[in-house]
Amino acid sequence: MPRPISSLLLALAAAVVTVPGRAAAQPIAIVGGRVLPVSGPVIENGTVVIDGGRITAVGATVPLPVGARVVDAKGKWVTPGLINALTSLGLSEVGAVATSNDTSAQGEAGIAAALRVWEGLNPDSALWTPARNEGITSVVAVPTDGLVAGQAAFLDTDGDTRAALLRRAPVAMAASLTAATAGAKSRGDLLLRLRQLLDDARTYGVKRVAFERAETRPFVVSRLHLEALQPVVAGKLPLLVAVDRASDIQALLDLAREYRLRVIVQGGAEAWRVAPALTAARVPVLVSALDNIPASFDALGSRQENAALLRRAGVSVVITAGTVESFNVRNVKQHAGNAVAYGLPWDEALRAVTLAPAEAFGVADSVGSLAVGKAANVVVWSGDPFEFSTRVEHVFVRGVERVERSRQDLLIDRYKTPGRE
């Protein structure tokens, strides 16, 4: 890796990072649309003004900047860019080709806490364009495999370099309490290993000097992993835990209380069964909404009303496309629409793919809603974004409109004419 990029990535890993993208040269005014800010009421015949890569005005009667480019949104819907909070976008190209996958690390005993997944980002991936073309302006790139898989990053979907794609990193430490994780013999074994790791991390945090002098007891993993876990045990970085069974979710909540951890539930197929406990603990839940049969014995109690039941109980719900993948990142729209069909209020579904994930991962100060001062991640739709027939008319990421033909578009053009090879 060239020295300038390597140095920059080390700096990014040391602290929470916000990197501005390139901004449009002239102000942009999106006028006459049905504006849905998420953080406020719907504005009919509204205007959104973008300048310098940020939103500078939102309202019904907004003066247009001199020289602004006007985007006519009459009859259209205007929303914040959608966020898919569970992806491997930029990390995985072809699932069957190991050399094109950068979502996991060898680790130690199923623990790879030091993995900074964003260091493997591919800015030239062909998969950024179809995601962005479908209104996805931000994603969370999540590492996979093992008890503790590594550190996740919050990305925007437009950028020529790794640094330009990054909005903030790390935003979570990914872990798993699903059956058979890291070769564990039982759920109790999983929790035992996690407790041992957390105890070691806490001890290391107060005995660094003794550790360097080899005056501490042996730890289950080496220094880099213990160091990476310090923000987790300090309650500054959330532990994003893949877990489905209700009893396992309750065990996670007990563990979080014991160690004073911030946690986010990923999957949560049976989360509706422990909704009051999740609400009391203020734990967000990442859920999907298209699975109509249990995916495993851990999810025998799954139901498609999960998102609606959780939100009704006061849980912060984040809707994802269900799995950590890169190809169908756009499917988060269909999951949101399906959640509406099964009882989740429409405005809550929009929140679940915009502001809720931004809040869960600590970036709501910059994205997730249409508000003055926030990054101009904005989408203009032909209608309801959760309807299959709706088209994306305009996508702005950090104030820049990117209109590109994806590989999928090229394939459609090539084969839509019968007999063409």
Buried (B, 14 or more C-beta within 10 A) or exposed (E): EEEEEEEBBEEBBEEBBEBBBBBBEEBBBBBBBBBBBBBEEEBEEBBBBBBBBBBBBBBEEBEBBEEBBEBEBEEBBBBBBBBBBBBBBBBBBEEEEEEBBBBBBEBBBBBBBBBBBBBBBBBEBEBBBBBBBBBBBBBBBBBBBBBBBBBBBBBBBBBEEBBBBBBBBBBBBBBBBBBEBBEBEEBEEBBEBBEBBBBBBBBBBEBBEEBEEEEBEEBBBEEEBBBBBBBBBBEEBBBBBBBBBBEBBBBBBEBBEEBEBBBBBBBBBBBBBBBEBBBEBEBBBBBBBEBEEBBBEBBBBBBBBBBBBBBBBEBBBBBBBBBBBBBBBBBBBBBBBBBBEBBBEBEBBBBBBBBBBBBBBBBBBBBBBBBEEBBBBBBBBBBBBBEEEBEBBBBBBBBBBBEEEBEBEEEEEEEEEEEEE
